[in-house]
Amino acid sequence: MGTVWSLVIIGVAVLLMLGIKLLGSPKTARWGNRLAAIGMLVGLLALPDAGGDPVWQRDWNLNYLLIVSGIIVGLALGALGAYSVKMTAMPQMVALFNGLGGGAAALVGGLEFARAAAVPPSSAAAMLFATLIGALAFTGSVVAYLKLNGKLERPRLFRGQHIVNALLFIATLALGGWLTLHATGGGATALLLLLAALALLFGVALVLPIGGADMPVVISLLNSFTGLAVAADGLVIGNLAMLVAGTLVGSSGTLLTLLMCKAMNRPVGNVLFGAFGSGGSGPVAAGALAGKSVKSIQADEAALLLSYARQVVIVPGYGLAVAQAQHQVCELAEELGQRGVEVCFAIHPVAGRMPGHMNVLLAEANIPYDQLHEMEAVNPVMERVDVCLVIGANDVVNPAAREEPASPIYGMPIIEADRAKAVIVLKRSMAAGFAGIDNHLFYKDNTRMLFGDAKASLTALVSQVKAS
């Protein structure tokens, strides 16, 4: 039987790895999700304990009614969220679900530590690590949810905040280290609760000062924290499915965090401690744009520019998601394509409010995958583009990243929309983006602003293109 169970474990690992691999492309993401779900189901039902018995043969005194009830309630809540939450609220839902995963991991680690009569240091380290990281991911994700939901959009700062956070971090590590080396499980419940409270507080303190523009990075980082906590739980309770899944999520989340930081030209430490988006760059931006004004355009004029273009690049942003205008932009792309216009979509790595947000949004409207291009593929040919249509994007097309050394986004790779022959920006108003700074693109000589709700503006453009 040992060989059979070893093969099952390898099969579960392969399914999970294939699932994550397939999630890397919108074209294969659904199959990736299904394979990962199948792998977790097999891991739950078939993996053996230390004695080699599958879960249904274990001689455990379990409350199966409570377990089944929890599974049913969890499935119902998950399905309700998946089918009822709008695409604009998907980042919030991801943050909230990730927080629940972190909280569950913290509970498993903490309860295993509390109920043990004696805990070897190696096991205690894994239990306390899961408790600490899981609790941090829980409150950090809740704060991220509130920021994404507009409740705490701007950074919350106070004097000496970094010192307070550092002291809180040191105290949490010191208490965790002492518990690992000196405490037994049952006799240290009070200190365990104190450790959990410090970790919960540190999660809030860590994410509270981070600006909204950095939320995609923060969500990815917190997701990796939850994965690491789950992996530690799997090590503690001997569940190899949890160990494999947690390790994969933790490593992939860490790599994604580093890749997004590279796309923003900022180190992780600057994201966590830089309070990006606090609005402190306002005077710099105002000075650089002194005396400049924006030029507006009407829908019929914009439609003529688009209709007679040879190549059009569309840059989607969060404003497109807010307006739920993905189907209208798909209709516009199809109408232009029928007229012989070459249309593609330029996707910035951190566009939207979570990794892959724009890809998922456009896939929902059945926009062909081969029309979606990454920033690195579009920028080299942008000077040959007749019209760049920017819909609700702000910071990811801001030339200040290239032109203004005093800007907080200076050096950040952007989609160089300003290099196109003509730029049309669809935006509600001149309000700053999530980074809290003015966009130099709006003041360029080749840029025209089409103000209004993105959905209404795109509907008007489609009508005008059809009539032209």
C-alpha positions in Angstrom: 0.0 0.0 0.0 2.9 2.4 0.6 3.8 2.5 -3.1 0.1 3.2 -4.0 -0.1 6.1 -1.5 3.2 7.5 -2.7 1.9 7.5 -6.3 -1.3 9.2 -5.1 0.7 11.9 -3.3 2.8 12.5 -6.5 -0.5 12.7 -8.5 -1.9 15.3 -6.2 1.3 17.4 -6.4 1.2 17.1 -10.2 -2.5 18.2 -10.4 -1.8 21.2 -8.2 1.3 22.3 -10.2 -0.5 21.8 -13.5 -3.4 23.8 -12.1 -1.2 26.8 -11.2 0.6 26.5 -14.6 -2.7 26.6 -16.5 -3.9 29.6 -14.5 -1.1 31.6 -16.1 -3.2 32.1 -19.3 -6.9 33.2 -19.7 -7.3 30.5 -22.4 -6.5 27.7 -20.0 -7.4 29.2 -16.6 -10.7 27.3 -16.3 -9.0 24.0 -16.7 -6.3 25.0 -14.3 -8.9 25.8 -11.7 -10.6 22.5 -12.2 -7.4 20.4 -12.1 -6.4 22.2 -8.8 -9.8 21.5 -7.3 -9.6 17.8 -8.3 -6.2 17.6 -6.7 -7.4 19.1 -3.5 -10.4 16.7 -3.4 -8.2 13.7 -3.9 -5.8 15.0 -1.3 -8.6 15.4 1.2 -10.2 12.0 0.7 -7.3 9.7 -0.2 -4.1 10.8 1.5 -3.1 8.5 4.3 -2.0 9.3 7.9 1.2 8.1 9.4 -0.1 4.6 9.7 -1.0 4.4 6.0 -4.8 4.4 6.3 -6.9 6.7 4.1 -9.1 9.3 5.8 -12.3 7.2 5.8 -10.6 4.3 7.6 -9.0 6.4 10.4 -10.1 5.6 13.9 -10.9 9.2 14.9 -13.6 10.4 17.1 -14.8 13.1 14.7 -18.1 15.1 14.6 -18.9 14.2 11.0 -22.2 16.2 11.0 -20.3 19.3 12.0 -17.6 18.7 9.3 -20.2 18.1 6.5 -22.2 21.1 7.7 -19.1 23.3 7.5 -18.3 22.0 4.0 -21.8 22.7 2.7 -21.9 26.2 4.2 -18.4 26.9 2.7 -19.4 25.6 -0.7 -22.6 27.7 -0.6 -20.8 30.9 0.4 -18.1 30.3 -2.3 -20.7 29.7 -5.0 -22.7 32.7 -3.9 -19.5 34.9 -4.1 -18.5 33.5 -7.5 -21.8 34.0 -9.1 -23.1 37.2 -7.5 -20.0 39.4 -7.0 -19.4 41.8 -9.9 -16.1 41.9 -11.8 -15.4 45.3 -10.3 -15.6 43.8 -6.8 -13.5 40.7 -7.6 -10.3 42.1 -6.1 -12.1 42.7 -2.8 -13.5 39.2 -2.8 -10.1 37.7 -3.5 -8.6 39.7 -0.6 -11.4 38.6 1.7 -11.2 35.0 0.8 -7.5 35.1 1.2 -8.0 36.5 4.7 -10.3 33.7 5.6 -7.7 31.2 4.4 -5.1 32.9 6.6 -7.4 33.0 9.6 -8.2 29.3 9.2 -4.5 28.4 9.0 -3.8 30.4 12.1 -6.6 28.6 14.0 -5.2 25.2 13.0 -1.7 26.0 14.1 -2.8 27.7 17.3 -5.2 24.9 18.3 -2.6 22.2 17.6 -0.1 24.1 19.8 -2.6 24.7 22.6 -3.9 21.1 22.8 -0.5 19.4 22.8 0.8 18.2 26.2 4.4 18.7 25.1 5.7 20.4 22.0 9.2 19.7 20.6 10.8 23.0 19.4 10.7 21.8 15.7 7.0 21.2 15.9 6.3 24.3 18.0 8.1 26.4 15.4 5.8 25.2 12.6 2.7 25.6 14.7 3.6 29.1 15.9 4.7 30.1 12.4 1.3 29.1 11.0 -0.4 31.1 13.8 1.7 34.2 13.3 1.7 34.4 9.5 -1.9 33.2 9.2 -3.2 35.9 11.7 -1.1 38.6 9.9 -2.6 37.5 6.5 -6.1 37.6 8.0 -6.1 41.2 9.3 -3.8 42.4 6.5 -6.3 41.0 3.9 -9.3 42.6 5.8 -7.5 46.0 5.6 -6.7 45.4 1.9 -10.4 44.6 1.4 -11.4 47.9 3.0 -8.9 49.8 0.9 -10.1 48.2 -2.3 -13.7 48.8 -1.3 -13.0 52.5 -0.9 -13.3 52.6 2.9 -9.6 53.2 3.6 -8.4 54.1 0.1 -5.6 56.5 1.1 -2.6 55.5 3.4 -3.1 56.1 7.1 0.1 57.6 8.5 1.3 59.0 11.8 4.6 60.2 13.1 6.9 57.4 14.3 4.8 54.8 12.5 7.8 52.8 11.2 9.3 52.7 14.7 6.0 51.5 16.2 5.7 48.8 13.5 9.4 47.8 14.0 8.8 47.4 17.8 5.6 45.4 17.2 7.5 43.2 14.8 10.3 42.6 17.2 8.0 41.9 20.1 6.0 39.3 18.0 9.2 37.5 16.9 10.6 37.6 20.4 7.5 36.1 22.0 7.3 33.5 19.2 10.9 32.5 19.7 10.4 32.2 23.5 7.3 30.0 23.0 9.2 27.8 20.6 12.1 27.1 22.9 10.5 27.1 26.4 6.7 26.6 26.4 4.7 23.5 26.2 1.3 23.7 24.4 -1.3 23.5 27.2 0.6 25.6 29.6 1.2 28.5 27.3 -2.4 29.3 26.2 -2.3 32.9 27.5 1.0 33.6 25.7 -0.3 32.0 22.6 -3.3 34.3 22.6 -1.0 37.2 23.1 1.1 36.1 20.2 -2.0 35.8 18.0 -3.2 39.3 19.1 0.2 40.8 18.3 0.2 39.2 14.9 -3.3 40.4 14.2 -2.3 43.9 15.2 0.8 43.8 13.1 -1.2 42.7 10.0 -3.3 45.9 10.4 -0.2 48.1 11.1 1.6 46.6 8.0 -1.1 47.2 5.4 -2.7 50.4 6.8 0.0 52.8 5.6 0.2 51.3 2.1 -1.3 53.3 -0.7 -4.0 52.0 -3.0 -1.8 51.9 -6.0 0.2 49.1 -4.4 -2.7 46.9 -3.6 -2.0 44.4 -6.4 1.4 43.8 -4.9 0.0 43.6 -1.3 -2.7 41.1 -2.3 -0.1 38.8 -3.9 2.2 39.1 -0.9 -0.6 38.3 1.6 -1.6 35.4 -0.6 1.9 34.0 -0.3 1.7 34.4 3.5 -1.5 32.4 3.6 0.2 29.7 1.4 3.2 29.5 3.8 0.9 29.2 6.8 -1.1 26.4 5.2 2.2 24.6 4.3 3.3 24.9 8.0 -0.1 23.4 9.1 0.4 20.5 6.7 3.8 19.8 8.2 2.3 19.9 11.7 -0.7 17.6 11.1 1.0 15.4 8.6 -1.3 16.4 5.7 0.9 16.3 2.6 -1.8 17.8 0.4 -1.8 20.9 2.6 2.0 20.9 2.5 2.2 20.7 -1.3 -0.6 23.2 -1.9 0.7 25.7 0.6 4.2 25.5 -0.7 3.0 26.1 -4.3 0.8 29.0 -3.3 3.5 30.5 -1.1 6.3 30.2 -3.8 4.1 31.4 -6.7 2.7 34.3 -4.7 6.3 35.4 -3.7 7.4 35.2 -7.3 4.4 37.1 -8.6 5.1 39.8 -5.9 8.7 40.2 -7.1 7.6 40.3 -10.7 5.1 43.0 -10.1 7.6 45.0 -8.0 10.0 44.7 -11.0 7.2 46.0 -13.3 6.8 49.0 -11.0 10.6 49.5 -10.7 10.3 49.4 -6.9 11.7 47.1 -4.3 9.3 45.2 -2.0 10.6 47.2 1.0 9.5 50.4 -0.7 6.0 49.0 -1.3 5.6 47.9 2.3 7.2 51.0 3.9 7.0 53.7 1.3 3.4 54.8 1.8 3.1 55.2 -2.0 0.0 57.1 -3.0 -0.1 59.4 0.0 -0.5 62.3 -2.3 2.7 64.0 -1.3 3.7 64.5 -4.9 0.9 66.9 -5.7 3.0 70.1 -5.6 5.7 68.6 -7.8 3.1 67.5 -10.4 1.4 70.9 -10.2 4.7 72.7 -10.9 5.6 70.5 -13.8 2.2 71.1 -15.4 1.9 74.8 -14.7 0.4 76.7 -17.7 -0.7 73.6 -19.5 -4.3 72.7 -20.2 -6.3 69.7 -21.5 -8.1 69.5 -24.8 -11.5 67.8 -25.0 -13.1 65.9 -27.9 -16.6 64.8 -28.7 -17.7 61.3 -29.5 -18.3 61.9 -33.2 -14.8 63.4 -33.6 -13.3 60.5 -31.7 -15.2 58.0 -33.9 -13.8 59.5 -37.1 -10.3 59.2 -35.8 -10.8 55.6 -34.9 -12.7 54.7 -38.1 -9.9 56.0 -40.4 -7.0 54.6 -38.4 -5.0 51.7 -39.5 -3.9 50.5 -36.1 -5.6 51.2 -32.7 -4.3 50.2 -29.3 -6.8 50.1 -26.4 -5.4 50.4 -22.9 -8.0 49.3 -20.3 -7.9 50.4 -16.7 -9.9 50.2 -13.5 -12.3 52.8 -14.9 -13.4 50.3 -17.5 -14.1 47.8 -14.7 -16.0 50.3 -12.6 -18.3 51.2 -15.6 -18.7 47.5 -16.5 -18.0 48.5 -20.1 -16.1 45.4 -21.2 -18.8 44.3 -23.6 -19.0 47.8 -25.1 -15.3 47.9 -25.7 -15.5 44.4 -27.3 -18.3 45.7 -29.6 -16.1 48.7 -30.6 -13.1 46.5 -31.3 -15.3 44.2 -33.5 -16.8 47.1 -35.4 -13.4 48.6 -36.1 -12.0 45.2 -37.1 -14.8 44.9 -39.7 -13.6 48.1 -41.2 -10.1 46.8 -41.5 -8.6 48.5 -38.5 -6.0 46.4 -36.6 -7.0 46.5 -32.9 -5.2 45.1 -29.9 -5.3 45.6 -26.2 -2.2 46.6 -24.2 -2.2 45.1 -20.6 0.0 46.6 -17.9 1.2 44.0 -15.3 -0.4 46.0 -12.4 -3.4 47.4 -14.2 -6.6 47.2 -12.1 -6.7 46.1 -8.5 -5.2 42.7 -8.6 -2.9 40.6 -10.8 -4.7 39.6 -14.0 -7.7 41.8 -13.4 -7.8 43.3 -16.9 -7.3 39.9 -18.5 -10.2 38.4 -16.7 -12.4 41.4 -17.4 -11.7 41.2 -21.1 -12.0 37.5 -21.2 -15.5 37.8 -19.7 -16.5 39.8 -22.8 -15.0 37.0 -25.1 -12.3 39.3 -26.5 -9.9 37.0 -28.4 -6.8 36.1 -26.4 -4.5 36.9 -29.3 -5.6 40.5 -29.1 -4.3 40.9 -25.6 -0.6 42.0 -25.6 1.8 42.7 -22.8 3.4 46.1 -22.3 6.8 44.9 -23.6 5.3 43.9 -26.9 3.3 47.1 -27.5 5.8 49.8 -26.5 8.3 49.2 -29.3 5.7 49.8 -31.9 3.7 52.5 -30.2 5.1 55.3 -32.5 3.5 53.6 -35.5 0.0 53.4 -33.8 -2.5 55.8 -35.2 -4.8 56.0 -32.1 -4.2 54.9 -28.6 -7.6 54.7 -26.7 -7.1 54.8 -23.0 -10.1 53.7 -21.0 -10.0 54.4 -17.3 -6.3 53.8 -17.0 -4.2 56.4 -15.2 -1.0 55.7 -13.4 0.1 52.9 -15.8 0.2 55.4 -18.8 1.6 58.4 -16.9 4.6 59.8 -18.8 5.8 61.3 -15.5 7.4 57.9 -14.8 9.7 58.7 -17.7 9.9 62.5 -17.6 9.6 63.7 -14.0 12.5 62.6 -11.7 10.7 64.1 -8.7 7.6 61.9 -9.3 7.1 59.0 -7.0 6.5 56.7 -10.0 9.7 57.8 -11.8 11.4 54.8 -13.3 8.2 52.7 -13.3 7.7 50.9 -16.7 4.5 52.2 -18.3 2.5 51.7 -21.4 3.9 54.6 -23.5 0.6 55.7 -24.9 1.9 59.3 -25.4 4.2 58.1 -28.2 1.1 57.2 -30.4 0.2 59.6 -33.2 -3.1 60.4 -31.4 -4.4 59.6 -27.9 -8.0 59.6 -26.8 -8.6 59.2 -23.0 -12.0 58.2 -21.7 -12.4 59.4 -18.1 -15.0 60.7 -15.8 -13.0 63.7 -14.6 -9.5 65.1 -14.1 -9.3 63.3 -10.7 -5.9 61.7 -9.9 -5.5 58.0 -10.1 -4.9 55.6 -7.2 -1.3 56.8 -6.9 -2.7 60.3 -6.0 -0.7 62.2 -8.7 -1.6 64.1 -11.8 -1.2 62.4 -15.2 1.1 64.2 -17.6 -0.5 62.3 -20.5 -3.7 64.4 -20.3 -1.8 67.6 -21.1 0.1 66.3 -24.1 -0.5 68.0 -27.5 -1.6 64.8 -29.1 -4.1 63.9 -26.3 -7.8 64.5 -26.3 -10.1 63.9 -23.4 -13.6 62.3 -23.8 -15.2 63.0 -20.5 -18.0 60.9 -19.1 -18.9 57.4 -17.9 -16.8 54.9 -19.9 -19.8 52.7 -20.7 -21.8 55.6 -22.1 -18.8 57.0 -24.0 -18.1 53.6 -25.6 -21.7 53.2 -26.5 -21.7 56.6 -28.2 -18.4 55.7 -30.0 -19.9 52.4 -31.3 -23.0 54.3 -32.7 -20.8 57.0 -34.3 -18.5 54.4 -35.9 -21.4 52.5 -37.3 -22.8 55.8 -38.7 -19.5 57.0 -40.2 
